[in-house]
Amino acid sequence: MKNISVYHQIYVKRKQGFVLLFAVLVSGILLAIGLGIFTITYKELLLSSSDRESQIAFYAADSGGECALYWDVVHPGYERGIFGRVTDTAVSPAISGIGNALCSGVDINNTWTTTGSGVSPIETVFTIGFENGSCAEVTVVKKYDDISGESITEVDSRGFNTCDEGAMRRAERGLRITY
């Protein structure tokens, strides 16, 4: 009878060790699954944040391009726009001192620079800062096409999700409009 109780004690001790090993194994598997889910969630958050910043930059570029179109084509009272006009052989420089040329509350008349002194092409560059911290840099190029005899205007608008050039997560998107 004594041998049976020793055997029984050894069997019970081995069984208790197995339960501990099984618990460690199950908790390790659950930990690996949890870390995998956390990694996927973290990457999805980074991706959605990047998409959001990209969208802000795109809309800043779109707003800058629309502002240039408005002041160059649609606004009444300025012959062929404030960024200059193409004549038969040359480009008239941009009109200065027109008052308030407002885009998103910013007077772009005070922020632009123009290169080209009456010869094709003439280039005007201006920047717009928006309320949400985004901004756009817009370049308007007017030139005379010798082959077709028509004037060509190119609006190149680059939008940024932040105006801080040193920002790590700065996104840039661009649009080009030609007419």
Contacts in CASP RR format, 6 or more apart in sequence:
PFRMAT RR
TARGET T0000
AUTHOR 0000-0000-0000
METHOD contacts of the structure
MODEL  1
MKNISVYHQIYVKRKQGFVLLFAVLVSGILLAIGLGIFTITYKELLLSSS
DRESQIAFYAADSGGECALYWDVVHPGYERGIFGRVTDTAVSPAISGIGN
ALCSGVDINNTWTTTGSGVSPIETVFTIGFENGSCAEVTVVKKYDDISGE
SITEVDSRGFNTCDEGAMRRAERGLRITY
49 169 0 8 1.000
50 169 0 8 1.000
50 171 0 8 1.000
53 161 0 8 1.000
53 169 0 8 1.000
53 171 0 8 1.000
54 161 0 8 1.000
54 171 0 8 1.000
54 173 0 8 1.000
56 132 0 8 1.000
56 134 0 8 1.000
56 161 0 8 1.000
56 171 0 8 1.000
57 134 0 8 1.000
57 159 0 8 1.000
57 160 0 8 1.000
57 161 0 8 1.000
57 171 0 8 1.000
57 172 0 8 1.000
57 173 0 8 1.000
57 174 0 8 1.000
58 159 0 8 1.000
58 173 0 8 1.000
58 174 0 8 1.000
58 175 0 8 1.000
59 134 0 8 1.000
60 128 0 8 1.000
60 130 0 8 1.000
60 134 0 8 1.000
60 135 0 8 1.000
60 136 0 8 1.000
60 159 0 8 1.000
60 160 0 8 1.000
60 161 0 8 1.000
60 173 0 8 1.000
61 136 0 8 1.000
61 157 0 8 1.000
61 158 0 8 1.000
61 159 0 8 1.000
61 173 0 8 1.000
61 174 0 8 1.000
61 175 0 8 1.000
62 157 0 8 1.000
62 175 0 8 1.000
63 103 0 8 1.000
63 104 0 8 1.000
63 128 0 8 1.000
63 130 0 8 1.000
63 136 0 8 1.000
64 103 0 8 1.000
64 128 0 8 1.000
64 136 0 8 1.000
64 138 0 8 1.000
64 157 0 8 1.000
64 159 0 8 1.000
65 136 0 8 1.000
65 138 0 8 1.000
65 155 0 8 1.000
65 157 0 8 1.000
65 175 0 8 1.000
65 177 0 8 1.000
67 103 0 8 1.000
67 104 0 8 1.000
67 108 0 8 1.000
67 128 0 8 1.000
67 136 0 8 1.000
67 138 0 8 1.000
68 83 0 8 1.000
68 126 0 8 1.000
68 138 0 8 1.000
68 140 0 8 1.000
68 155 0 8 1.000
68 157 0 8 1.000
68 177 0 8 1.000
69 155 0 8 1.000
69 177 0 8 1.000
70 103 0 8 1.000
71 78 0 8 1.000
71 81 0 8 1.000
71 82 0 8 1.000
71 83 0 8 1.000
71 101 0 8 1.000
71 103 0 8 1.000
71 108 0 8 1.000
72 80 0 8 1.000
72 81 0 8 1.000
72 82 0 8 1.000
72 83 0 8 1.000
72 140 0 8 1.000
72 153 0 8 1.000
72 155 0 8 1.000
73 81 0 8 1.000
73 179 0 8 1.000
75 81 0 8 1.000
75 82 0 8 1.000
78 95 0 8 1.000
78 98 0 8 1.000
79 85 0 8 1.000
80 86 0 8 1.000
80 151 0 8 1.000
81 95 0 8 1.000
82 94 0 8 1.000
82 95 0 8 1.000
82 98 0 8 1.000
82 101 0 8 1.000
82 109 0 8 1.000
83 94 0 8 1.000
83 114 0 8 1.000
83 122 0 8 1.000
83 124 0 8 1.000
83 140 0 8 1.000
83 142 0 8 1.000
83 153 0 8 1.000
84 91 0 8 1.000
84 92 0 8 1.000
84 93 0 8 1.000
84 94 0 8 1.000
84 95 0 8 1.000
84 122 0 8 1.000
84 124 0 8 1.000
84 142 0 8 1.000
85 91 0 8 1.000
85 92 0 8 1.000
85 142 0 8 1.000
85 151 0 8 1.000
86 92 0 8 1.000
86 120 0 8 1.000
86 142 0 8 1.000
86 143 0 8 1.000
86 144 0 8 1.000
86 151 0 8 1.000
86 152 0 8 1.000
86 153 0 8 1.000
87 144 0 8 1.000
88 144 0 8 1.000
89 120 0 8 1.000
89 144 0 8 1.000
90 118 0 8 1.000
90 119 0 8 1.000
90 120 0 8 1.000
90 144 0 8 1.000
91 116 0 8 1.000
91 118 0 8 1.000
91 119 0 8 1.000
91 120 0 8 1.000
91 121 0 8 1.000
91 122 0 8 1.000
91 142 0 8 1.000
91 143 0 8 1.000
91 144 0 8 1.000
92 118 0 8 1.000
92 122 0 8 1.000
93 114 0 8 1.000
93 116 0 8 1.000
93 117 0 8 1.000
93 118 0 8 1.000
93 122 0 8 1.000
94 112 0 8 1.000
94 114 0 8 1.000
94 122 0 8 1.000
94 124 0 8 1.000
96 109 0 8 1.000
97 109 0 8 1.000
98 109 0 8 1.000
99 107 0 8 1.000
99 109 0 8 1.000
100 107 0 8 1.000
100 109 0 8 1.000
101 107 0 8 1.000
101 108 0 8 1.000
101 109 0 8 1.000
102 108 0 8 1.000
103 128 0 8 1.000
104 128 0 8 1.000
104 129 0 8 1.000
104 130 0 8 1.000
104 131 0 8 1.000
106 128 0 8 1.000
106 129 0 8 1.000
108 126 0 8 1.000
108 128 0 8 1.000
111 126 0 8 1.000
111 127 0 8 1.000
111 128 0 8 1.000
112 124 0 8 1.000
112 125 0 8 1.000
112 126 0 8 1.000
113 124 0 8 1.000
113 125 0 8 1.000
113 126 0 8 1.000
114 122 0 8 1.000
114 123 0 8 1.000
114 124 0 8 1.000
114 125 0 8 1.000
115 122 0 8 1.000
115 123 0 8 1.000
116 122 0 8 1.000
116 123 0 8 1.000
120 142 0 8 1.000
120 143 0 8 1.000
120 144 0 8 1.000
121 141 0 8 1.000
121 142 0 8 1.000
121 143 0 8 1.000
121 144 0 8 1.000
122 141 0 8 1.000
122 142 0 8 1.000
122 143 0 8 1.000
123 139 0 8 1.000
123 140 0 8 1.000
123 141 0 8 1.000
124 139 0 8 1.000
124 140 0 8 1.000
124 141 0 8 1.000
125 137 0 8 1.000
125 138 0 8 1.000
125 139 0 8 1.000
125 140 0 8 1.000
126 137 0 8 1.000
126 138 0 8 1.000
127 135 0 8 1.000
127 136 0 8 1.000
127 137 0 8 1.000
127 138 0 8 1.000
128 135 0 8 1.000
128 136 0 8 1.000
128 138 0 8 1.000
129 135 0 8 1.000
129 136 0 8 1.000
129 163 0 8 1.000
130 136 0 8 1.000
133 162 0 8 1.000
133 163 0 8 1.000
134 159 0 8 1.000
134 160 0 8 1.000
134 161 0 8 1.000
134 162 0 8 1.000
134 163 0 8 1.000
135 159 0 8 1.000
135 160 0 8 1.000
135 162 0 8 1.000
135 163 0 8 1.000
136 157 0 8 1.000
136 158 0 8 1.000
136 159 0 8 1.000
136 160 0 8 1.000
137 157 0 8 1.000
137 158 0 8 1.000
137 159 0 8 1.000
137 160 0 8 1.000
138 155 0 8 1.000
138 156 0 8 1.000
138 157 0 8 1.000
138 158 0 8 1.000
139 154 0 8 1.000
139 155 0 8 1.000
139 156 0 8 1.000
139 157 0 8 1.000
140 153 0 8 1.000
140 154 0 8 1.000
140 155 0 8 1.000
140 156 0 8 1.000
141 153 0 8 1.000
141 154 0 8 1.000
141 156 0 8 1.000
142 151 0 8 1.000
142 152 0 8 1.000
142 153 0 8 1.000
143 151 0 8 1.000
143 152 0 8 1.000
143 154 0 8 1.000
144 150 0 8 1.000
144 151 0 8 1.000
144 152 0 8 1.000
145 151 0 8 1.000
145 152 0 8 1.000
152 178 0 8 1.000
152 179 0 8 1.000
153 178 0 8 1.000
153 179 0 8 1.000
154 176 0 8 1.000
154 177 0 8 1.000
154 178 0 8 1.000
155 175 0 8 1.000
155 176 0 8 1.000
155 177 0 8 1.000
155 178 0 8 1.000
156 174 0 8 1.000
156 175 0 8 1.000
156 176 0 8 1.000
157 174 0 8 1.000
157 175 0 8 1.000
157 176 0 8 1.000
157 177 0 8 1.000
158 172 0 8 1.000
158 173 0 8 1.000
158 174 0 8 1.000
159 172 0 8 1.000
159 173 0 8 1.000
159 174 0 8 1.000
160 170 0 8 1.000
160 171 0 8 1.000
160 172 0 8 1.000
161 169 0 8 1.000
161 170 0 8 1.000
161 171 0 8 1.000
162 169 0 8 1.000
162 170 0 8 1.000
164 170 0 8 1.000
END
